[in-house]
Amino acid sequence: MKTADTPDTPEASETTGAGTVLVVEDEDAVRLFSARALRAKGYNVLEARTGEAAMELMSVVEEPIDLLITDAVMPEMDGPTLIKNVRDTNPEMPVICISGYAEETFRKRLGEDQDIHFLPKPFSLAQLAGKVKEVLDRARA
């Protein structure tokens, strides 16, 4: 029996999708896991280790990026700063912020009114794929 406290675990076919996703994460293991998992679900994935590298990549890549997934805590340019910079030129870009810290910590820096989704670490393949599909479906609706 499912209760309000029981999270949905999407079936594999429900989490496949299409689009280009930029994953920005300074922890290699997390970035590689995320990129590999999303590629297996049908997404085109671009990767960056830092906020600076992500901004540079976005300035040279020709294809549109449909979703930004960024770690909240990174050296130099952190996730909230990256999100603000990206939103300066792409105000409608959907964003998923990932972190091992509480969501409330970053909401204060990002502003309550911004449409930024949160995925706590550690996360499973099903949780990541489900969140990506949910955010992209909402953005395309």
C-alpha positions as CSV (number, residue, x, y, z in Angstrom):
1,M,0.0,0.0,0.0
2,K,1.3,3.4,-1.0
3,T,1.2,6.3,1.5
4,A,2.0,9.9,1.2
5,D,5.4,9.2,2.7
6,T,6.2,6.5,0.2
7,P,8.2,7.9,-2.7
8,D,7.3,6.9,-6.2
9,T,9.9,4.8,-8.0
10,P,9.4,5.3,-11.7
11,E,9.5,2.3,-14.0
12,A,12.4,2.3,-16.4
13,S,10.3,3.2,-19.4
14,E,8.9,6.2,-17.6
15,T,12.3,7.8,-17.0
16,T,13.7,7.6,-20.6
17,G,13.8,10.9,-22.3
18,A,15.5,13.2,-24.8
19,G,17.3,16.4,-24.7
20,T,20.7,17.9,-23.8
21,V,21.7,18.0,-20.1
22,L,24.7,19.8,-18.7
23,V,26.0,18.1,-15.5
24,V,28.3,20.3,-13.4
25,E,29.9,18.5,-10.5
26,D,33.4,18.7,-9.1
27,E,33.3,15.2,-7.6
28,D,34.3,12.9,-10.5
29,A,32.5,9.9,-9.2
30,V,29.2,11.7,-8.9
31,R,29.5,13.5,-12.2
32,L,30.5,10.3,-14.1
33,F,27.7,8.3,-12.5
34,S,25.1,11.0,-13.3
35,A,26.3,11.4,-16.9
36,R,26.4,7.6,-17.6
37,A,23.0,7.1,-16.0
38,L,21.4,9.9,-18.0
39,R,23.0,8.7,-21.3
40,A,21.6,5.3,-20.6
41,K,18.2,6.9,-20.4
42,G,18.5,8.6,-23.8
43,Y,19.8,12.0,-22.9
44,N,22.7,13.8,-24.6
45,V,25.0,14.8,-21.7
46,L,27.6,17.4,-21.5
47,E,30.0,17.5,-18.4
48,A,31.9,20.2,-16.6
49,R,34.0,19.9,-13.4
50,T,33.6,23.6,-12.4
51,G,31.2,26.5,-12.8
52,E,33.8,28.3,-14.9
53,A,34.1,25.3,-17.2
54,A,30.4,25.1,-17.5
55,M,30.1,28.8,-18.5
56,E,32.8,28.3,-21.1
57,L,31.2,25.2,-22.5
58,M,27.8,26.9,-22.8
59,S,29.4,29.7,-24.7
60,V,30.9,27.4,-27.4
61,V,28.4,24.5,-27.7
62,E,26.1,25.0,-30.7
63,E,23.2,22.8,-29.5
64,P,20.7,24.2,-27.1
65,I,21.0,22.9,-23.5
66,D,17.7,21.8,-22.1
67,L,18.6,21.4,-18.5
68,L,21.4,22.4,-16.1
69,I,22.2,20.0,-13.2
70,T,24.7,21.6,-10.8
71,D,26.3,20.7,-7.5
72,A,25.6,23.4,-4.9
73,V,29.1,23.4,-3.3
74,M,32.0,23.7,-5.6
75,P,35.4,25.6,-5.4
76,E,35.5,29.1,-6.9
77,M,32.2,29.4,-8.6
78,D,29.6,27.6,-6.5
79,G,26.2,26.3,-7.8
80,P,24.1,29.3,-6.7
81,T,26.6,31.7,-8.5
82,L,26.6,29.5,-11.6
83,I,22.7,29.4,-11.7
84,K,22.6,33.2,-11.4
85,N,25.1,33.6,-14.3
86,V,23.2,31.1,-16.5
87,R,19.9,32.7,-15.7
88,D,21.3,36.1,-16.8
89,T,21.5,34.8,-20.4
90,N,19.0,31.9,-20.2
91,P,16.3,33.0,-17.8
92,E,14.0,30.1,-18.6
93,M,16.7,27.3,-18.3
94,P,15.4,24.6,-16.0
95,V,17.8,23.8,-13.1
96,I,18.3,20.9,-10.7
97,C,20.6,21.7,-7.8
98,I,22.2,18.7,-6.1
99,S,23.7,18.8,-2.7
100,G,24.5,16.8,0.4
101,Y,23.3,19.8,2.5
102,A,19.8,20.8,3.3
103,E,17.8,22.5,0.6
104,E,16.9,25.4,2.9
105,T,20.6,26.4,3.0
106,F,20.6,27.2,-0.7
107,R,17.1,28.5,-1.1
108,K,18.3,31.6,0.9
109,R,21.0,32.3,-1.6
110,L,18.9,31.5,-4.7
111,G,15.7,33.3,-3.7
112,E,12.4,31.6,-2.9
113,D,10.8,32.7,-6.2
114,Q,13.1,31.0,-8.6
115,D,12.1,27.8,-10.2
116,I,15.0,25.7,-9.1
117,H,14.5,22.0,-8.3
118,F,16.5,20.2,-5.6
119,L,17.9,16.6,-5.5
120,P,19.6,15.6,-2.2
121,K,22.8,13.5,-2.3
122,P,23.1,10.6,-2.3
123,F,20.6,9.8,-5.0
124,S,19.9,6.7,-7.0
125,L,19.7,6.3,-10.8
126,A,15.9,6.1,-10.5
127,Q,15.7,9.3,-8.4
128,L,18.0,11.2,-10.8
129,A,16.2,10.0,-14.0
130,G,12.8,10.6,-12.5
131,K,13.7,14.2,-11.4
132,V,15.2,15.0,-14.8
133,K,12.2,13.7,-16.7
134,E,9.8,15.5,-14.3
135,V,11.7,18.9,-14.7
136,L,12.0,18.6,-18.5
137,D,8.4,17.5,-18.9
138,R,7.3,20.5,-16.8
139,A,9.5,22.9,-18.8
140,R,8.1,21.6,-22.1
141,A,4.4,21.8,-21.0
